[in-house]
């Protein structure tokens, strides 16, 4: 029985290797048994999904009540929890002394945006000269059922534009043709996007409300969060090779539509989408030009308003912390922190920075 099982495992592994190499090359070189095992092991390790879900995205806000009002009245988010915490565990988690936090979770569709106000200590505002190609740039993309209606609502509430107007990705870009998008800002200056997916594009769930006469839902949910990266390959090594997220697709976007969407003249971007087994997508925005975006501030802290954090769920936070230390990752938290009474919705977690400085919160539920 053991020999038969081993043969079966070997045949399955061999077929997987054949499939991978058939997609990458027209000629498959013969492999020895030892080489086959090494390649199979390498593939298995590369495909390990250490992150089981991209759980939520969070931002630091200056005035919680004002933020709740904006996200609920303008964008139809609903408040699902509201807690206030303090103590050494939260100081260590956030990498700051003397913190007292008010944390509110807002839901839109099946996705969560987490708002955090630092009652103490207060942080700095977003730099007034921020541009979409600066490497602290991050946004959430909110899927809409009707771009014209969504834009009309934003104009009604006099939101601050980041794009000049909603833009349509041209048909010459086959990967994103027909997608419409618009950038704007919340009261603290956080960048947000509304995005419309035509039939055949994006997650099929965003098509469910379309064409239904009784459906009044314009803002549907959060499709992904996007971050500016300085080097796609370096970011893939971190998010894909270390954390195990999967590369779901890539495109190269440029032209007047992209320039006016990002409000950056000459914008040419390499865009890469990554996915975990569940939850939000993570999108890399790599500006091939212009390349003059400012780096993430070296002295940035979690109470600064430019702070975003993307929350990733793992099975064993301590194990992943050790793996990230081995990869020489920058830690915001000193180590994996046990959270009292599941006050924030998880039992253990820690914060780290990716290669460009964006914050990730790794949690074990």
Helices and strands as residue ranges (DSSP letters): H 2-24, H 33-46, E 51-61, H 64-73, E 78-86, H 88-94, E 100-108, E 111-120, E 138-144, H 147-156, E 160-161, E 167-168, E 180-185, E 191-196, G 204-207, E 219-229, H 232-236, I 237-242, E 246-254, H 256-262, E 268-275, E 281-289, E 308-314, H 317-326, E 330-331, E 337-338, G 340-342, E 348-353, E 359-364
